[in-house]
Amino acid sequence: MQAGQNGESSANSLNAWSADLEAELRALEAKGLKRHLRVASPGIDFASNDYLALNASGRLLELLTQRVQGLHEQVGSTGSRLVRGHHHLFEQVEDQFARFAGQESALLFHSGYAANVGSLQALMGQRDLVFCDRLCHASLLDGVRLSGARRHYFAHNDLNDLENLLQRHQSKRGRRWIVSEALFSMDGDSPDLPALCGLADRHGALVCLDEAHSIGVLGPGGAGLAVQHGLANQIALHVFPCGKAPGLQGAFVAGRAAVREILIQRARSFVFSTAQPPFLAALLGDVLEEMRTGAMQAAREHLNRLSSYLTERLAGAGFEVGGAYSVIVPIIVGEEARALALAERLQNEGLDVRPIRPPTVPAGTSRLRISLHANHRTQDLDRLINLLRGQSV
Ligand SMILES: Cc1ncc(COP(=O)(O)O)c(C=O)c1O
């Protein structure tokens, strides 16, 4: 029976539809592809993106407590920014963020997903051509798709491939954009940003860069890859989700002053959504200050040492780890079943390591994604290495 046929009662339609959904779920389960929500496993956290350990150390809770003590009655924003939800704290933290990122302006969105979908849809046009790294995050790809721009994908971090595409595809009436990430979440590697910006310059293209995994981790004060290379002023659309090292929620889109103003007019995920509680924006400002402290600089140096230690020992033991030396160390094991089994064995030993499988990564490259945190010790890495050595990968 087909749902929605003429003459059917709504109860029948509903039953038929939910039977279809259940059949789909059974098929996913049968193929081992059904995802399950699980609360955090106990043990050492190698899975979350709390790179600076701002959550695990309790520092974020201290900052939150101080902020909450300053609250008077109203907690939620009670409206969208364009109606009654605006507050001076938003503008204050946006100015602070723009200075941090070396840009003229910034606008705060609810999440990285909302920032990418909203800003790319608003700023790219149907006549534009967009050249995306093949491994860009779903939110960037969704934003480009919604904009209606024509898309071309270049091989991951392969600037020769990008240059070939730029030479082959001119845009007579629109603009050309290059979209990439500063630190790729599943591979832990970065593009050669000076070379990428050089290419953009030679071909008159605009650059959109997502710094979700580099904020807090790369660059002076944790300001990211573009600031590290002194290239912030060459990034037209600069997105900084704050759910990873900053440990919170929300994302800043930074760029020229006009970018912020246009997004306020056109970005649907900004316009048609209730603003965050203002104290959360202020808390983000506190975290930005925290990231500039000596303690956080020391945390970044510790993370670099941990990354070299783990990468070199795993590579020495014959594991395929890539050579990126960042806070994300992928251990590529190939088949999904292998990644699942290995992760389960590590979890049983008290290490929270998660398997990453298609469609998040290409088929045949299932992996364990090791996320390093400032509160990890070398002994924690030794346990991981020894357990992995004892397994046949
Ligand atoms: C590169 C990248 N961009 C954007 C996002 C989305 O950010 P958020 O989790 O804040 O929605 C993520 C998070 O998974 C990401 O890895």
Ligand as a Chemical Component Dictionary entry (heavy atoms), coordinates in Angstrom:
data_LIG
# 
_chem_comp.id                   LIG 
_chem_comp.type                 NON-POLYMER 
_chem_comp.pdbx_formal_charge   0 
_chem_comp.three_letter_code    LIG 
# 
loop_
_chem_comp_atom.comp_id 
_chem_comp_atom.atom_id 
_chem_comp_atom.alt_atom_id 
_chem_comp_atom.type_symbol 
_chem_comp_atom.charge 
_chem_comp_atom.model_Cartn_x 
_chem_comp_atom.model_Cartn_y 
_chem_comp_atom.model_Cartn_z 
_chem_comp_atom.pdbx_ordinal 
LIG C1 C1 C 0 35.078 21.983 9.509  1  
LIG C2 C2 C 0 33.791 22.098 10.248 2  
LIG N1 N1 N 0 32.955 23.105 9.963  3  
LIG C3 C3 C 0 31.789 23.249 10.599 4  
LIG C4 C4 C 0 31.396 22.367 11.572 5  
LIG C5 C5 C 0 30.076 22.535 12.231 6  
LIG O1 O1 O 0 30.236 23.258 13.404 7  
LIG P1 P1 P 0 29.168 23.099 14.577 8  
LIG O2 O2 O 0 29.434 21.770 15.211 9  
LIG O3 O3 O 0 29.428 24.265 15.444 10 
LIG O4 O4 O 0 27.820 23.144 13.936 11 
LIG C6 C6 C 0 32.248 21.331 11.938 12 
LIG C7 C7 C 0 31.867 20.421 13.041 13 
LIG O5 O5 O 0 31.756 19.268 12.974 14 
LIG C8 C8 C 0 33.470 21.173 11.241 15 
LIG O6 O6 O 0 34.295 20.156 11.529 16 
# 
loop_
_chem_comp_bond.comp_id 
_chem_comp_bond.atom_id_1 
_chem_comp_bond.atom_id_2 
_chem_comp_bond.value_order 
_chem_comp_bond.pdbx_ordinal 
LIG C1 C2 SING 1  
LIG C2 N1 SING 2  
LIG C2 C8 DOUB 3  
LIG N1 C3 DOUB 4  
LIG C3 C4 SING 5  
LIG C4 C5 SING 6  
LIG C4 C6 DOUB 7  
LIG C5 O1 SING 8  
LIG O1 P1 SING 9  
LIG P1 O2 DOUB 10 
LIG P1 O3 SING 11 
LIG P1 O4 SING 12 
LIG C6 C7 SING 13 
LIG C6 C8 SING 14 
LIG C7 O5 DOUB 15 
LIG C8 O6 SING 16 
# 
